[in-house]
Amino acid sequence: MEKRILGRTNFEVSVIGFGGIPIQRVDKDMAIQLIGEAKQAGINFIDTARGYTISESLIGYGLERWGRENFILATKSMARDYEGIKEELDTSLKDLKTDYIDLYQFHNVKTFEELEMIMGDNGALKAVKEAKEKGIVKEFGITGHNLEVLEKAIDTGEFATVQFPYNPVERQAEEMFKRAKDLDIGVIVMKPLAGGALKNASLALKFIANNPNITSVIPGMESIEQIKENSKMGYNIEPLSEEEEKILFKEAEELGTEFCRRCGYCIPCPQGIDIPTQFLMEGYYTRYDLKDWARERYLGMEANAADCIECAECESKCPYNLPIIRMLQNVEMVLG
């Protein structure tokens, strides 16, 4: 498996990493098998999050069985304040059965206000820096779907890594990736299959791995077969052939216009609906088969697609001209 240096962290990580979202669908024994298979396939980078229900706990069993020292471990927290992230970090350490986190990330930072909160006097960054001084956290980074926010974040010089969606459909971050590499910031790619919309996984991963500014791509995996197939792309990486490019970009084109890139320009909604999250939950339901998980979270939101009053303010702000009202109606039909 090809290894790349994750920016200034100096971690040598596998170009194909293990994304920890879908592991929450399997049981403990299978989780242990998956982590073992990942190790055998040459994957040494694992990414999970507090927000992925039992993902950390299941990965923790795998680390315990196959050796914590064999993996570069990354997790994330949505907490933005000093005390909140300290509690989250303690929980992660316990669930992952470890006494340190290699890469601790501020998860899904959506707005400039959230970034300012994280970096403020009583913000989460202060707590994570203290944890780093104690050796509990080795390095820290940031993740999100709002390109402008992450561009500002990497320019602060505070973050060692950045994680953002990238695939043949979502290519808007290519310039940011180049700048990150120039700044010696490691680049981690999430959503390599566009939330499961792209079915030709091998070609999508090959496309991503050929970008010299990307360190590691973390497809979510829940089966031995997926690990075997995806890990193959990390060996003897060659450019896409002309025929492969035609196949891949034809599929990307066929996704059509009704595809949310989660850029966040459509929010805030006057009704308080987190519009990109509506489409994300629908994707988890229809593409990742996390039906109960997605519906529970959808129904638990203070405002969801059912609360849309069709004011069309969101559609006027969408840079992709998506028919958001109709798409929200579909979300409610699926999850309501």
Backbone torsions as a table, in degrees:
resi	resn	phi	psi	omega
1	MET	NA	129.5	177.1
2	GLU	-65.3	136.1	176.5
3	LYS	-112.9	145.4	177.5
4	ARG	-132.0	151.0	-179.9
5	ILE	-81.6	126.3	-176.0
6	LEU	-83.7	75.8	177.7
7	GLY	56.3	-144.7	-176.1
8	ARG	-76.9	-1.9	174.7
9	THR	-66.2	-28.0	-174.0
10	ASN	66.4	10.3	172.6
11	PHE	-69.1	133.6	176.3
12	GLU	-97.5	103.1	-172.1
13	VAL	-111.9	151.7	176.8
14	SER	-67.2	140.7	-178.5
15	VAL	-64.1	-30.7	170.3
16	ILE	-101.6	117.4	178.1
17	GLY	-104.2	-179.1	-177.9
18	PHE	-109.7	110.3	176.5
19	GLY	-81.9	129.9	-168.4
20	GLY	-94.4	11.7	-179.8
21	ILE	-68.9	-56.8	-170.7
22	PRO	-74.8	-10.5	-179.2
23	ILE	-62.6	-20.4	-179.9
24	GLN	-65.1	-10.8	179.4
25	ARG	-87.2	-11.2	-176.2
26	VAL	-103.4	170.1	178.5
27	ASP	-91.1	178.3	-175.4
28	LYS	-58.5	-46.6	-177.1
29	ASP	-62.6	-42.8	179.4
30	MET	-67.9	-37.6	178.0
31	ALA	-59.1	-42.9	178.3
32	ILE	-62.7	-41.8	177.9
33	GLN	-62.6	-40.8	-178.2
34	LEU	-64.2	-43.9	179.6
35	ILE	-65.7	-37.4	176.4
36	GLY	-64.5	-41.1	178.5
37	GLU	-66.2	-39.3	177.7
38	ALA	-60.2	-44.9	178.7
39	LYS	-59.4	-45.7	-179.1
40	GLN	-64.7	-31.6	-178.7
41	ALA	-80.1	-4.0	179.3
42	GLY	93.7	7.2	178.3
43	ILE	-83.8	123.2	179.7
44	ASN	-121.6	3.7	-178.2
45	PHE	-115.3	122.6	-179.1
46	ILE	-121.4	132.2	179.5
47	ASP	-123.3	127.5	177.8
48	THR	-140.3	-165.3	-178.7
49	ALA	-165.0	155.0	174.2
50	ARG	-59.5	-34.7	-174.7
51	GLY	-74.7	-4.2	-177.6
52	TYR	-94.0	47.5	179.8
53	THR	42.6	-110.6	-173.3
54	ILE	-95.5	12.3	-178.3
55	SER	-56.1	-47.2	-178.3
56	GLU	-61.0	-43.2	-178.9
57	SER	-62.7	-44.0	-179.0
58	LEU	-66.7	-41.1	177.0
59	ILE	-65.0	-35.7	177.7
60	GLY	-58.5	-39.9	176.8
61	TYR	-63.2	-40.0	179.5
62	GLY	-66.1	-41.5	178.0
63	LEU	-63.4	-40.6	179.7
64	GLU	-62.1	-38.6	-176.8
65	ARG	-77.4	-40.7	-170.2
66	TRP	-104.5	-1.4	174.8
67	GLY	100.8	108.2	179.7
68	ARG	-56.1	-34.6	-175.4
69	GLU	-68.1	-11.4	-178.6
70	ASN	-87.7	0.7	-173.5
71	PHE	-134.2	146.2	166.5
72	ILE	-92.9	115.5	-169.9
73	LEU	-107.4	125.9	177.8
74	ALA	-120.5	138.2	171.0
75	THR	-140.3	178.2	-170.4
76	LYS	-145.2	157.9	175.8
77	SER	-138.7	143.8	175.5
78	MET	-87.7	-4.9	179.6
79	ALA	-65.5	142.4	-177.9
80	ARG	-115.6	-13.7	-175.9
81	ASP	-108.2	167.3	-173.9
82	TYR	-59.1	-55.6	-176.6
83	GLU	-69.9	-38.5	-177.3
84	GLY	-61.2	-43.4	-177.1
85	ILE	-75.0	-27.3	175.1
86	LYS	-62.9	-42.4	177.8
87	GLU	-65.0	-42.8	179.6
88	GLU	-62.6	-43.1	-180.0
89	LEU	-62.6	-42.6	178.3
90	ASP	-60.6	-41.4	179.0
91	THR	-65.4	-42.7	179.6
92	SER	-61.1	-44.9	179.7
93	LEU	-59.2	-43.2	-179.7
94	LYS	-65.8	-48.4	-176.2
95	ASP	-67.8	-36.7	-179.1
96	LEU	-82.9	-3.8	176.9
97	LYS	56.6	50.2	-178.9
98	THR	-143.5	162.4	176.8
99	ASP	-108.2	7.7	175.0
100	TYR	-156.8	153.4	175.9
101	ILE	-115.2	126.5	179.5
102	ASP	-65.4	-47.9	-177.9
103	LEU	-133.2	114.3	179.6
104	TYR	-107.8	124.2	-171.1
105	GLN	-116.9	143.5	172.1
106	PHE	-81.9	115.9	-164.0
107	HIS	-88.0	126.3	170.4
108	ASN	52.2	59.2	178.1
109	VAL	-77.6	112.1	-168.1
110	LYS	-94.2	-31.8	-170.8
111	THR	-131.0	162.3	175.2
112	PHE	-63.8	-32.3	178.9
113	GLU	-64.9	-40.9	177.4
114	GLU	-64.0	-41.2	178.9
115	LEU	-62.1	-42.7	178.3
116	GLU	-63.8	-38.9	178.5
117	MET	-62.9	-45.2	179.4
118	ILE	-58.6	-40.3	-174.5
119	MET	-92.0	2.1	-177.9
120	GLY	-76.5	178.9	-176.2
121	ASP	-59.9	-35.3	178.9
122	ASN	-112.3	31.6	-174.7
123	GLY	-91.6	173.0	-177.2
124	ALA	-65.7	-31.5	-178.4
125	LEU	-60.4	-39.6	179.1
126	LYS	-58.8	-44.1	-179.4
127	ALA	-66.9	-39.5	-178.7
128	VAL	-70.0	-36.0	175.5
129	LYS	-63.4	-39.3	177.0
130	GLU	-63.9	-40.4	177.7
131	ALA	-64.3	-36.1	177.7
132	LYS	-65.2	-40.9	178.5
133	GLU	-60.5	-30.4	179.9
134	LYS	-87.6	-5.2	-178.8
135	GLY	83.2	6.0	179.5
136	ILE	-75.2	-36.0	174.2
137	VAL	-118.4	130.0	-179.9
138	LYS	-84.6	-45.3	179.8
139	GLU	-146.3	164.4	178.5
140	PHE	-139.5	152.3	-176.7
141	GLY	-144.0	-169.1	-175.6
142	ILE	-140.2	147.1	178.0
143	THR	-131.5	159.9	176.3
144	GLY	170.9	-179.0	179.5
145	HIS	-120.0	-3.8	179.8
146	ASN	-97.4	107.7	-172.8
147	LEU	-61.2	-44.0	-176.8
148	GLU	-63.4	-38.9	179.3
149	VAL	-65.1	-43.6	-178.9
150	LEU	-71.7	-31.4	174.7
151	GLU	-61.8	-42.2	177.1
152	LYS	-66.1	-39.8	-177.9
153	ALA	-61.3	-45.0	-176.9
154	ILE	-71.0	-24.8	178.3
155	ASP	-74.5	-14.2	176.7
156	THR	-72.4	-20.5	-178.0
157	GLY	79.0	4.1	-176.3
158	GLU	-83.2	-29.1	-167.4
159	PHE	-104.6	133.7	-177.9
160	ALA	-83.5	-20.9	-179.5
161	THR	-141.1	158.6	173.9
162	VAL	-135.3	139.4	179.7
163	GLN	-125.8	129.2	-173.4
164	PHE	-151.3	153.1	176.8
165	PRO	-66.4	143.4	175.7
166	TYR	-159.1	131.8	179.1
167	ASN	-169.4	178.8	-178.3
168	PRO	-60.8	-18.3	177.5
169	VAL	-90.3	-41.6	-174.7
170	GLU	-106.7	94.6	-174.9
171	ARG	-117.6	13.5	-173.0
172	GLN	-68.0	-15.2	-175.6
173	ALA	-96.8	7.7	-174.5
174	GLU	-59.0	-39.2	178.4
175	GLU	-69.7	-37.5	176.9
176	MET	-63.7	-39.4	178.5
177	PHE	-60.8	-41.6	179.3
178	LYS	-63.6	-44.2	179.1
179	ARG	-64.6	-40.4	178.7
180	ALA	-59.0	-45.1	179.6
181	LYS	-62.9	-40.2	178.1
182	ASP	-61.3	-30.7	179.6
183	LEU	-89.9	5.6	-178.3
184	ASP	63.0	38.3	176.4
185	ILE	-104.5	128.2	179.7
186	GLY	-68.8	140.7	-178.2
187	VAL	-112.8	120.1	178.3
188	ILE	-112.5	129.9	-178.1
189	VAL	-103.1	123.1	171.7
190	MET	-105.6	171.3	179.7
191	LYS	52.1	46.1	-178.2
192	PRO	-65.1	-21.4	178.5
193	LEU	-108.4	23.5	178.4
194	ALA	55.8	48.4	179.9
195	GLY	68.3	23.2	-179.8
196	GLY	94.1	-1.9	-178.5
197	ALA	-71.0	-33.8	177.8
198	LEU	-84.4	124.0	-175.7
199	LYS	-92.2	-22.5	-178.3
200	ASN	-88.3	79.6	-172.9
201	ALA	-61.7	-42.7	-174.7
202	SER	-62.4	-42.8	-179.9
203	LEU	-71.3	-36.6	178.2
204	ALA	-63.3	-43.8	179.1
205	LEU	-67.1	-37.3	178.3
206	LYS	-64.4	-41.7	176.8
207	PHE	-58.2	-46.1	-177.6
208	ILE	-68.4	-45.3	-177.3
209	ALA	-63.3	-22.3	179.4
210	ASN	-80.3	-7.4	176.6
211	ASN	-79.9	115.5	-174.2
212	PRO	-68.3	-11.9	-178.9
213	ASN	-90.9	-4.0	-177.6
214	ILE	-100.6	134.8	-179.6
215	THR	-89.7	-52.5	-176.6
216	SER	-146.8	145.7	176.2
217	VAL	-117.4	136.3	-170.0
218	ILE	-120.3	74.9	175.1
219	PRO	-64.1	140.2	174.7
220	GLY	-71.8	136.5	-176.5
221	MET	-137.4	137.2	-177.9
222	GLU	-133.2	9.2	179.3
223	SER	-143.4	156.1	177.0
224	ILE	-59.6	-40.5	-177.8
225	GLU	-62.6	-41.9	179.1
226	GLN	-63.1	-41.7	179.5
227	ILE	-63.5	-45.6	179.5
228	LYS	-60.8	-45.3	-176.9
229	GLU	-69.1	-47.3	-177.0
230	ASN	-67.8	-38.0	-176.8
231	SER	-66.1	-25.6	178.7
232	LYS	-56.9	-30.9	-176.9
233	MET	-70.0	-14.5	180.0
234	GLY	-86.6	-0.2	-179.5
235	TYR	-111.3	133.9	175.3
236	ASN	49.0	57.4	-177.5
237	ILE	-67.2	122.6	178.9
238	GLU	-120.6	155.2	178.1
239	PRO	-61.6	153.8	174.4
240	LEU	-64.1	137.8	173.9
241	SER	-75.6	167.4	178.6
242	GLU	-59.8	-39.6	179.2
243	GLU	-67.7	-40.9	178.7
244	GLU	-63.8	-39.8	177.2
245	GLU	-61.1	-42.6	179.1
246	LYS	-60.8	-45.2	-179.3
247	ILE	-61.9	-48.0	-174.6
248	LEU	-67.2	-48.0	-175.8
249	PHE	-76.8	-21.5	171.9
250	LYS	-66.8	-42.9	177.9
251	GLU	-63.1	-43.4	179.3
252	ALA	-61.0	-41.3	-180.0
253	GLU	-64.9	-34.9	-176.9
254	GLU	-72.0	-11.1	174.2
255	LEU	-64.6	-21.9	174.1
256	GLY	76.5	-166.5	-176.0
257	THR	-84.4	-22.2	-174.7
258	GLU	-86.6	65.7	-177.3
259	PHE	-139.2	114.3	-177.7
260	CYS	-79.6	125.9	177.6
261	ARG	-91.5	-1.4	179.2
262	ARG	59.3	38.5	179.0
263	CYS	-75.1	-24.2	176.2
264	GLY	86.6	3.2	-179.1
265	TYR	-66.1	-22.1	-177.0
266	CYS	-76.3	-12.7	-178.1
267	ILE	-109.9	155.2	11.0
268	PRO	-80.0	147.0	175.8
269	CYS	-89.1	137.0	178.7
270	PRO	-56.8	-25.4	179.8
271	GLN	-93.2	2.2	178.5
272	GLY	79.6	15.2	180.0
273	ILE	-80.0	127.0	172.5
274	ASP	-82.1	91.3	-169.1
275	ILE	-62.1	-50.2	179.7
276	PRO	-58.1	-34.7	-179.7
277	THR	-68.3	-28.1	175.7
278	GLN	-60.0	-46.6	-178.6
279	PHE	-71.8	-31.0	177.3
280	LEU	-65.1	-44.4	179.5
281	MET	-65.0	-37.8	176.5
282	GLU	-62.9	-38.9	178.0
283	GLY	-64.2	-42.2	177.8
284	TYR	-62.4	-34.9	-179.6
285	TYR	-71.6	-47.7	-170.7
286	THR	-90.6	-30.8	-174.2
287	ARG	-102.9	-37.5	-179.2
288	TYR	-96.0	-5.1	179.5
289	ASP	61.1	29.8	175.2
290	LEU	-94.7	62.0	-169.8
291	LYS	-63.2	-55.7	-177.5
292	ASP	-63.1	-42.5	-178.6
293	TRP	-61.6	-47.5	-177.5
294	ALA	-67.5	-43.4	-178.9
295	ARG	-65.8	-40.1	179.4
296	GLU	-60.1	-43.6	-179.8
297	ARG	-71.4	-36.7	177.9
298	TYR	-63.0	-49.2	-178.0
299	LEU	-69.9	-21.5	-179.7
300	GLY	-84.9	-5.5	-179.9
301	MET	-73.2	145.1	178.0
302	GLU	-61.9	-35.4	176.2
303	ALA	-138.8	134.4	178.0
304	ASN	-135.0	-169.8	-173.3
305	ALA	-57.2	-28.7	-179.7
306	ALA	-64.8	-19.5	-177.0
307	ASP	-89.8	1.4	179.5
308	CYS	-63.3	130.1	178.6
309	ILE	-104.0	9.6	175.9
310	GLU	60.7	39.5	178.2
311	CYS	-75.2	-19.4	176.3
312	ALA	70.1	11.5	176.6
313	GLU	-60.1	-38.5	-179.6
314	CYS	-64.5	-41.1	-177.9
315	GLU	-64.8	-31.8	179.9
316	SER	-71.1	-20.1	-177.9
317	LYS	-101.4	-10.1	-175.7
318	CYS	-73.3	119.3	-179.2
319	PRO	-69.9	-12.4	-179.8
320	TYR	-103.2	4.4	178.2
321	ASN	54.8	41.6	-179.9
322	LEU	-74.4	145.2	174.3
323	PRO	-79.3	72.6	-169.2
324	ILE	-62.0	-38.7	-178.9
325	ILE	-59.0	-49.4	179.7
326	ARG	-64.5	-37.0	179.0
327	MET	-66.0	-37.7	176.8
328	LEU	-66.2	-37.1	176.3
329	GLN	-60.6	-38.5	178.6
330	ASN	-67.8	-38.3	177.1
331	VAL	-59.9	-45.4	179.8
332	GLU	-64.9	-36.4	178.2
333	MET	-64.5	-37.9	-178.8
334	VAL	-77.6	-44.2	-170.0
335	LEU	-105.6	-16.3	-175.0
336	GLY	-75.6	NA	NA
